[in-house]
Amino acid sequence: MKEFEYYNPVRIFFGRDQVSKISQMIPSGSKVILLYGGGSIKKNGVYDRIMEALTGYDVTEFGGIEPNPLYETSMKAVEIINSKGIGFILAAGGGSVIDAAKFIAAASLYEGSDPWDILSGSVPVKAAIPLGAILTLPATGTEMNKNSVISRKSTTEKLAFASPFVYPVFSILLPDAAGTLPPAQVANGVVDAFVHVIEQYLTYPANSPVQDRFAEAILLTLIEEGPKVYRNPSDYEAMSNLMWSATMALNGLLSCGVPGDWSVHTIGHELTALHGIDHARTLAIVLPGVWKKLRAEKSAKLLQYGERVWKITEGSEDQRIDATIESTVSFFESLGIKTRLSDYGVGSETIDLIAGRFEKRRWLSLGDRGLVTPELTRQILEVQK
C-alpha cells in the first residue's frame, strides 16, 4: 500500500425530509445564490422545499446550468455574485450543477485575469465562496469531493480542477427526488459510478486488500441495484443504494494507498467536448478499449475483478480476461448504454483530433503507469470503432 493522506470535511444528510437542515448549515442573514439546471427541481417539489428552508435569507436564483456545465454560463453567475456581494452558493440538482457551483465559487474570488486558468493553466485555487449541495441525481460523486469538470463552448474543451477550497460544506442526498428521473439518466449514473470505481481499482496490485474489497463491494452493489433502478426509478430502496454507491465511489476513500488511472476519463472528456456525448456513455466507449490495449499490463487486476465480481473462474487467463471484458460491456449494454464510437456517429477524424490535442498539450503519459501516450490513445479509440 502506498502512503496517503485522507481528508473529507463534507457533512452528509441522507434521505427524506433532509432539506430543512439547510437553515442549520447556512449562516443566518447570508446572501445566497441558488443554482440549478433545467428546472427539474421545480417539477419534483425540491424547489419548494428549498425555498421554505431559506425563509429569511436573501436569495438570488440562477437556473439554466447545462448537463455539461459551461464556462460561459458559469461566468454569468460569477458576475451576479460579485455585483450583489453574495456569500453562499447552494447548488440543487445533479453533478453538473454542483461542478458548476465549485468553479463559480473559486472563480468569484480569483485574482487573475482569466478564471479559465484554474482549469487550463493549473493555477492553484487560493480561496472560494462556501457552497452547499442538494443532490437529486446519483452519478458523479461530486457532492462529497473537491473535483469539478467544466466545458468551454468557444474552444470545445472539457477540463477539470481539484481544490480543497471547493469541498461542499454540506450535501443533502435525496433518493426520493431521484425517483422521478428518466431511465436513461439512471443508466448514466450507474455507469458513471461504476467507472469511477474501476479507475481506482483496476490498475495494478498494490497489496491493498481493504481498498480492493471496498471497491468490489460497490461494484457488486451497482450490478445488483442498477438494473432495479433502471427498470423502476421510483424504487426508493434501490435508488438509495445507487445514490450512496455513487457518492462512495468518488469521495476519496477508495483512492487511499492505491494507484489511480483516470485515462478513461481524460479520453472520454474529449468525446463530450467535441460531440456532446453524455459523460457516462463516453466512459462506456473508452473503458473496453483501454482494457483491450493494456490487457497484459492490467492482467492481474482484470483476473481478480473477473473472479470476484463476475465469478469468472474457468478457462485460460486470456479466456477469462476476454469474458471479463465482455461481461462488463454486456452490463453497460443491458442499461441501454452503447459502447462503440459508431453507435454515436463518431469517425476517424475525431480520433485524429483527440490524439493531436494530447500531443499539443504534452499529455504524453496518462494512466496508472504513464503508458497511455497520444498514439496509444489513438489505438484505444480505433479498437472501439
C-alpha positions in Angstrom: 0.0 0.0 0.0 1.2 3.5 -0.9 1.5 6.3 1.6 -1.6 8.6 1.6 -3.3 11.5 3.3 -7.1 11.4 3.6 -9.4 14.3 4.5 -13.0 14.9 3.8 -14.9 17.6 5.6 -18.3 17.2 3.8 -21.3 16.7 6.2 -23.9 14.4 4.6 -27.6 14.5 5.2 -29.2 11.4 3.5 -32.8 10.6 2.9 -36.3 12.1 3.0 -37.0 15.3 4.9 -33.4 16.5 5.0 -33.8 19.7 3.1 -34.9 21.6 6.2 -31.3 21.1 7.6 -30.2 23.9 5.2 -31.1 26.6 7.8 -28.7 24.8 10.3 -25.8 25.0 7.9 -26.0 28.4 6.2 -25.3 31.3 8.5 -28.4 33.4 9.1 -28.6 36.6 7.2 -26.5 35.3 4.3 -27.0 36.3 0.8 -27.5 33.1 -1.1 -27.5 32.2 -4.8 -29.5 29.1 -5.7 -28.0 27.3 -8.7 -30.0 24.8 -10.7 -30.3 23.3 -14.2 -33.2 22.9 -16.5 -35.9 23.3 -13.8 -36.5 19.7 -12.8 -36.3 20.8 -9.1 -39.5 22.8 -9.7 -41.3 19.7 -11.1 -40.2 17.2 -8.4 -41.0 19.5 -5.5 -37.5 20.1 -4.3 -37.5 23.8 -5.2 -40.5 24.5 -2.9 -38.8 22.6 -0.1 -35.6 24.6 -0.6 -37.4 28.0 -0.6 -39.3 27.1 2.5 -36.0 26.2 4.2 -34.5 29.5 3.0 -37.2 31.7 4.5 -35.5 34.8 5.9 -32.5 34.6 3.6 -31.7 37.0 0.7 -32.0 34.5 -2.2 -31.0 35.0 -5.8 -31.9 32.3 -8.3 -29.7 31.3 -11.3 -31.0 28.5 -13.5 -30.1 27.0 -16.8 -26.8 25.3 -16.0 -26.2 22.7 -18.7 -25.7 18.9 -18.3 -22.1 19.6 -19.2 -21.7 22.9 -17.4 -20.3 25.7 -19.5 -17.6 28.2 -18.5 -19.6 30.8 -20.3 -22.7 30.2 -18.3 -20.7 29.9 -15.0 -19.1 33.3 -15.6 -22.6 34.9 -15.8 -23.2 33.6 -12.3 -19.8 34.9 -11.1 -20.9 38.4 -12.3 -24.1 38.3 -10.3 -22.3 37.0 -7.2 -19.7 39.8 -7.3 -22.2 42.5 -8.1 -24.6 41.5 -5.3 -22.0 40.6 -2.7 -23.4 37.0 -2.4 -21.6 35.0 0.3 -23.0 31.4 -0.1 -23.7 29.2 -3.1 -26.4 26.5 -2.9 -26.4 24.0 -5.8 -29.5 21.9 -6.4 -29.6 19.1 -9.0 -27.1 16.6 -10.4 -23.4 16.6 -10.6 -23.2 19.2 -13.4 -24.8 21.9 -11.2 -22.6 21.0 -8.3 -19.5 21.0 -10.5 -20.5 24.4 -11.8 -21.0 25.7 -8.3 -17.5 24.7 -7.4 -16.0 26.5 -10.3 -18.2 29.5 -9.7 -17.1 29.5 -6.0 -13.5 29.6 -7.0 -13.8 32.0 -10.0 -15.7 34.5 -7.9 -12.6 35.1 -5.7 -10.0 34.5 -8.4 -7.5 37.3 -8.6 -6.0 36.6 -12.0 -7.2 37.9 -15.4 -9.0 34.8 -16.7 -10.6 32.2 -14.3 -10.3 29.6 -17.1 -6.6 29.4 -16.0 -7.9 27.4 -13.0 -8.7 24.7 -15.5 -6.2 25.1 -18.3 -3.2 26.6 -16.6 -3.1 24.5 -13.4 -3.3 27.7 -11.3 -4.0 26.7 -7.7 -7.2 27.9 -6.1 -6.4 30.1 -3.1 -10.0 30.8 -1.9 -13.6 30.1 -2.7 -17.0 31.1 -1.6 -18.6 28.4 0.7 -21.1 26.2 -1.0 -23.6 23.5 -0.2 -25.2 20.9 -2.4 -28.7 19.2 -2.7 -28.3 16.1 -4.9 -31.2 14.8 -6.9 -29.3 12.6 -9.4 -26.8 9.9 -8.4 -23.7 9.7 -10.6 -20.6 11.8 -10.2 -19.8 11.8 -6.5 -19.0 15.5 -6.7 -21.3 16.1 -3.7 -18.5 14.7 -1.5 -15.3 15.6 -3.2 -13.1 18.5 -4.3 -13.3 17.9 -8.0 -15.0 19.8 -10.8 -15.2 19.5 -14.6 -16.2 22.4 -16.8 -16.6 22.7 -20.6 -15.8 25.8 -22.7 -18.0 26.1 -25.8 -15.8 28.6 -27.6 -12.9 26.2 -27.6 -14.7 22.8 -27.5 -12.6 21.8 -24.4 -13.6 20.0 -21.2 -11.1 20.3 -18.4 -11.0 19.5 -14.7 -9.6 21.0 -11.5 -9.5 20.0 -7.8 -9.1 22.1 -4.7 -9.8 21.6 -1.0 -11.4 25.0 -1.0 -14.4 23.7 -3.0 -15.4 20.9 -0.8 -19.1 21.5 -0.1 -19.8 22.5 3.5 -22.7 20.0 3.4 -24.5 17.9 0.9 -28.1 16.7 1.1 -28.8 13.5 -0.8 -32.4 12.9 -1.9 -33.2 9.5 -3.3 -36.9 10.3 -3.3 -36.2 13.2 -5.7 -34.1 11.0 -7.9 -37.1 8.7 -8.3 -38.5 10.9 -11.0 -35.5 10.6 -13.3 -35.9 9.0 -16.8 -34.3 5.6 -17.1 -31.5 6.9 -19.5 -30.3 9.3 -16.8 -30.4 6.5 -14.2 -28.3 4.3 -16.5 -25.8 7.1 -16.9 -25.5 7.4 -13.2 -24.9 3.7 -12.8 -22.1 3.6 -15.4 -20.5 6.8 -14.2 -20.2 5.5 -10.7 -19.1 2.1 -11.9 -16.2 3.5 -13.9 -15.2 5.8 -11.1 -14.6 2.7 -9.0 -12.8 1.0 -11.8 -10.4 3.9 -12.4 -9.2 3.5 -8.8 -9.4 -0.3 -8.6 -8.4 -1.9 -11.9 -4.8 -0.7 -12.1 -2.0 -2.9 -10.8 -1.7 -4.8 -7.5 -0.7 -2.6 -4.6 -1.2 -5.0 -1.6 -4.3 -3.1 -0.5 -6.9 -5.7 0.3 -9.2 -3.3 2.2 -9.3 -0.9 -0.7 -9.9 -3.7 -3.2 -12.8 -5.1 -1.2 -14.3 -1.7 -0.7 -14.2 -1.2 -4.5 -15.6 -4.7 -5.2 -18.5 -4.2 -2.7 -19.5 -1.0 -4.6 -19.2 -2.7 -8.0 -21.4 -5.6 -6.8 -24.0 -3.3 -5.4 -24.1 -1.3 -8.7 -24.6 -4.6 -10.6 -27.3 -5.7 -8.3 -29.2 -2.4 -7.7 -28.5 -0.7 -11.1 -30.9 -2.8 -13.1 -33.6 -2.4 -10.4 -33.5 1.3 -10.6 -33.2 1.4 -14.4 -36.5 -0.6 -14.6 -38.2 1.4 -11.8 -36.5 4.7 -10.8 -39.1 5.2 -8.1 -37.9 2.1 -6.2 -36.7 4.1 -3.1 -34.6 1.4 -1.5 -32.8 0.6 -4.7 -32.3 4.3 -5.6 -30.9 4.9 -2.1 -28.3 2.1 -2.6 -27.4 3.6 -6.0 -27.1 7.1 -4.7 -24.8 6.1 -1.8 -22.8 3.9 -4.0 -22.2 6.8 -6.4 -21.1 9.0 -3.5 -18.8 6.5 -2.0 -17.3 5.8 -5.5 -15.6 9.1 -5.6 -15.3 10.7 -2.1 -11.6 9.8 -1.9 -11.9 6.8 0.3 -11.2 4.2 -2.5 -8.1 6.0 -3.6 -6.3 5.8 -0.3 -3.0 3.9 -0.7 -3.6 2.7 -4.3 -2.7 4.0 -7.8 -5.3 5.6 -9.9 -5.6 5.5 -13.7 -8.1 8.2 -15.0 -7.1 7.8 -18.6 -10.6 6.6 -19.4 -12.0 9.9 -18.1 -9.4 12.0 -19.8 -10.1 10.5 -23.2 -13.8 10.5 -22.6 -13.9 14.2 -21.8 -12.7 14.9 -25.3 -15.7 12.9 -26.8 -18.1 15.0 -24.8 -16.3 18.3 -25.7 -16.3 17.5 -29.4 -19.6 15.7 -29.8 -21.7 16.4 -26.7 -22.0 12.6 -25.9 -23.1 12.1 -22.3 -20.2 11.7 -20.0 -21.1 8.2 -18.8 -21.5 7.0 -22.3 -18.0 8.2 -23.3 -16.7 6.1 -20.4 -18.5 3.0 -21.6 -16.9 3.5 -25.0 -13.3 4.1 -23.8 -13.0 1.6 -20.9 -13.2 -1.6 -23.0 -10.6 -0.1 -25.4 -8.2 0.6 -22.6 -8.5 -2.9 -21.3 -8.1 -4.4 -24.8 -4.9 -2.4 -25.4 -3.4 -2.8 -21.9 -4.7 -6.3 -21.1 -1.2 -7.6 -20.3 -0.3 -4.7 -18.1 -3.6 -4.9 -16.2 -3.9 -8.7 -16.3 -3.6 -9.3 -12.6 -6.4 -7.0 -11.7 -8.6 -7.9 -14.6 -8.4 -11.6 -13.5 -9.1 -10.6 -9.9 -12.0 -8.4 -11.0 -13.4 -11.1 -13.2 -13.2 -13.7 -10.4 -14.5 -11.6 -7.5 -17.1 -9.5 -9.3 -18.3 -11.6 -12.2 -17.4 -15.1 -10.8 -15.3 -16.0 -13.8 -13.0 -18.8 -12.8 -13.0 -21.2 -15.8 -10.7 -21.2 -18.8 -7.2 -19.9 -19.6 -6.1 -16.4 -18.4 -6.8 -15.0 -21.9 -10.2 -16.5 -22.0 -11.1 -15.2 -18.5 -9.9 -11.7 -19.4 -12.0 -11.8 -22.6 -15.0 -13.0 -20.6 -14.4 -10.3 -18.0 -14.4 -7.5 -20.6 -17.4 -8.9 -22.3 -19.3 -9.2 -19.0 -18.7 -5.5 -18.4 -19.7 -4.5 -21.9 -22.9 -6.6 -21.6 -23.7 -4.9 -18.3 -23.5 -1.5 -19.8 -25.4 -2.5 -22.9 -28.2 -4.0 -20.7 -28.7 -0.5 -19.4 -29.1 0.9 -22.9 -25.6 2.3 -22.9 -23.9 1.7 -26.3 -20.1 1.1 -26.2 -18.9 1.7 -29.8 -17.9 5.0 -31.4 -20.0 4.1 -34.5 -23.1 4.0 -32.2 -22.7 7.7 -31.8 -21.6 8.6 -35.4 -18.0 9.3 -34.4 -15.3 8.5 -37.0 -11.6 8.6 -37.6 -11.4 12.4 -37.9 -12.3 12.7 -34.2 -9.7 10.1 -33.2 -7.0 12.0 -35.1 -8.2 15.3 -33.4 -8.0 13.8 -29.9 -4.6 12.3 -30.4 -3.4 15.6 -31.8 -4.8 17.6 -28.8 -3.0 15.3 -26.4 0.3 15.9 -28.3 -0.2 19.6 -28.3 -1.0 19.7 -24.6 2.0 17.4 -23.9 -0.2 14.8 -22.3 2.3 12.1 -23.2 2.0 9.6 -20.3 -1.5 9.1 -19.0 -2.8 6.2 -16.9 -1.6 4.4 -13.8 1.8 3.6 -15.3 2.1 6.5 -17.7 1.6 4.2 -20.7 -1.3 5.9 -22.4 0.5 8.1 -25.0 -1.2 10.0 -27.7 -0.5 7.1 -30.1 -2.0 4.6 -27.7 -5.0 6.8 -27.2 -5.5 6.6 -31.0 -5.3 2.8 -30.8 -7.7 2.7 -27.9 -10.3 4.6 -29.8 -9.6 2.7 -33.1 -10.4 -0.6 -31.4 -13.7 0.9 -30.3 -14.9 2.0 -33.7 
